[in-house]
Amino acid sequence: MQIKQTTRAAGAAVALALLVGLGGCANMSARDKNTAIGAGIGAVGGAVLSGGSGIGTAGGAAVGGVIGNQIGK
């Protein structure tokens, strides 16, 4: 049970670091920003849905980034 909580916390920490790191990208285009936001939201969603697994987090980030990129067209 403790390992599962640790994995969730690690996934949440990675997603939070991604979102905070992207806050400093002021010179990005609207499409780039949408891609980054989609990837961050996808990472959080993937981590939550997969119980914090790294593959779920990465998969969510990839899917979210693609969706964010397409919305930004």
VENURUR-V422448 format. One record per pair of residues at least 6 apart in sequence whose ideal C-beta (glycine too) atoms are under 7 Angstrom apart, sorted by sequence separation. I is the first residue (numbers start at 1). J is the second residue. D is the distance in Angstrom with one decimal. If there is no record, write none. Layout:
i=I j=J d=D
i=I j=J d=D
This chain:
i=50 j=56 d=2.4
i=49 j=56 d=6.3
i=50 j=57 d=7.0
i=47 j=56 d=6.2
i=46 j=56 d=4.4
i=47 j=57 d=4.3
i=25 j=36 d=6.9
i=46 j=57 d=4.8
i=46 j=59 d=5.4
i=47 j=60 d=6.7
i=22 j=36 d=4.7
i=43 j=57 d=5.2
i=46 j=60 d=1.9
i=45 j=60 d=4.9
i=46 j=61 d=6.5
i=43 j=60 d=5.3
i=22 j=40 d=6.5
i=42 j=60 d=4.1
i=43 j=61 d=3.9
i=42 j=61 d=4.9
i=45 j=64 d=6.9
i=19 j=40 d=4.6
i=42 j=63 d=5.3
i=43 j=64 d=6.7
i=18 j=40 d=5.1
i=39 j=61 d=4.6
i=42 j=64 d=1.9
i=41 j=64 d=5.3
i=42 j=65 d=6.4
i=15 j=40 d=6.4
i=18 j=43 d=6.1
i=39 j=64 d=5.0
i=38 j=64 d=4.1
i=39 j=65 d=3.7
i=38 j=65 d=5.2
i=15 j=43 d=4.5
i=14 j=43 d=7.0
i=15 j=44 d=4.4
i=38 j=67 d=5.1
i=39 j=68 d=6.5
i=35 j=65 d=5.2
i=38 j=68 d=2.1
i=37 j=68 d=5.6
i=38 j=69 d=6.9
i=15 j=47 d=6.0
i=35 j=68 d=4.6
i=34 j=68 d=4.3
i=35 j=69 d=4.3
i=12 j=47 d=6.4
i=34 j=69 d=6.7
i=11 j=47 d=3.4
i=34 j=71 d=5.4
i=35 j=72 d=6.3
i=31 j=69 d=6.5
i=34 j=72 d=3.4
i=11 j=52 d=4.0
i=31 j=72 d=3.5
i=10 j=52 d=6.7
i=15 j=57 d=7.0
i=30 j=72 d=5.8
i=31 j=73 d=6.9
i=8 j=51 d=6.8
i=14 j=57 d=6.5
i=8 j=52 d=3.7
i=7 j=52 d=3.9
i=7 j=53 d=6.9
i=11 j=57 d=4.9
i=4 j=51 d=6.4
